[in-house]
């Protein structure tokens, strides 16, 4: 008779939803961040050596020129990208080891302003300016996406959300 191997219990993940205007960071291997995106963009950043990562979810790239520069508005990528990087560094990550993924940026309705395109372009340009390599992206198109990110391992799953109209 063959000896039976002990079976490991299935790994349970604590799912944390990242909403518009939020940035979340974790090194916990049981945490999974998730979000749903239309024209918004989510950035997933990972320091693979420190095994720590984070996700943000921004609505618009940058505030208009008329915006009060002394007021932080977390709906803008300008603020959320800095916030995410600073939270990661404050938690033990090193900026020179960060790797990025970008998701979202869809233009859901024909004839509307291409906000998704602007968000995607901003995300790419920001990472390039900061010297953070973009290792994976799924941007543009006309359909929403669901993104799940395990920040400690860097595993990401991005799925198209089917339009049911």
N, C-alpha and C positions, 0 to 999 in steps of 0.2 A: 504494500500500500504506500502511495506517495504521501509525503508529509505536506500538509497544507500550509501555505504561506498565510501569515496574519494579514488581514485586510485593513487598510487604513481608512479611517472615516473620511467622507468627502470633505473637501476644504470649504469652509463657509466664509463668505465675504460680507463685510459690512458695506452696504451700498450707500454712498453719500451723493445726493443730487447737487450739482453745481448750477446755480441759477444765474440769470443775467446779472451782471455787476458783481460777481463773486470770483474770488481766487482762493483755492484750497490747496494745502500741502500736506503730505504724509510720508512717513517711512515705514508705516505699519504694513506688513505683507498681507494682511487680511482686509485691507481697505480697497474698495473699488469706487472711483468717481464716475458719475454718469451725467449726461446732459443730452438734450434734444436741441438741434440747431436748424434754423431756416437761413435767413440772411446773416445771422450772427456768426461769429467765429469763436472756436475754442482752441486754446493753445495748451498742449501738453508738453511740459518740460521735465527732463529727467537728468539726474546726475547718476550714471550707472555705477560709479565707484562707491559713492556714499549710499546707494540704493534708496534714494529719496526723489520724489517727483511731485508735480502739482499740475493743476488745471485751472484755467480761467475761462470766462464766457463773456465776450464783449458784444455790445449792441451796435456801436458806431466806432469808426476809427479815431477821429480827433474832434475836439470841440470846435465850434465855429470861432472866428476871430472875435466876435462880440462876447464870447464867454468870459466870465470873471476868472482870470488865471489863478487867483488865490483860492478858488473854491474847487475842491476835488469832486469830480463826478465820475463815479465808478462804472458808468455805462460806456465809457470811452476806452478804447484799446490803449491809448496813451498811458492812462493811469493803471489799468489792470495788468499790462505787461510789466511795468516797473514794480507793481505790488507783488506779482508772482515771483519775479526774480529776487526781490528783496526778502520775501518770506522763505524762499529756498535757501538763500545764503545764510539767513538768520537761523536756519534749522540744520546747517552743516554742509550744504552743497557748495561747490566751487563753480563760479561762473564759467571758467575756462573748460569745464567738463560737461556743461549743459548740452543736451541734445533736444531738438524740438520736433513736434508734430503739429500740424495745423489742419483743422476740419471746419466745414460749414461753408459760408459765403455763397449760398445759393441765391438766385434771383427768382423768387417764387411766382411772381406775377408779371406777365408780359406787359409792357407799356409803363411800368412803374420805374422809378429811379433805381439804378443798379447798385443798391446799397451793399448787397453781398459781394459784388466785384470790388467795391471800394474797401470793404473789410478785409478781403483776401489779399489785396495788394498791400494794404497797410501792414498786415501780419508778416508777409514775406519781407517787406522793406525794413521793418523794425528788427527782425532777426538778423538780416544781413548787416545792418548798421551796428548791431551789438556783437557781431561775430559769433553768433550761435548757429551751428549747422542745423538745417532743416533736413531731417532724415526721412520723413514721410508726410504726405499731405493728401487730402481728398477735399478739394475746393471747387466751388462753382456749380454749374448745372442749374436745374430748376426744381430739385426735390430736397426735402428736409432729410436730416441724418440723425441717427442716435449714435452717440459715442460713449464707450465704456473704457476706462483707463485705470490700470493697476499701477499706482505711482511707485511702489517699491521695486517692481520688476520691469516696468516700462511697457508691459503688454497693453496693446490697444486693439479694440474691435470697433469698426465703424460700419454701420449698416444704413442703407437707404430706407427711409420711412415711406411706405407706399401711400400715394394719394388716393383716398377712397371716395372722391367726389364723382 
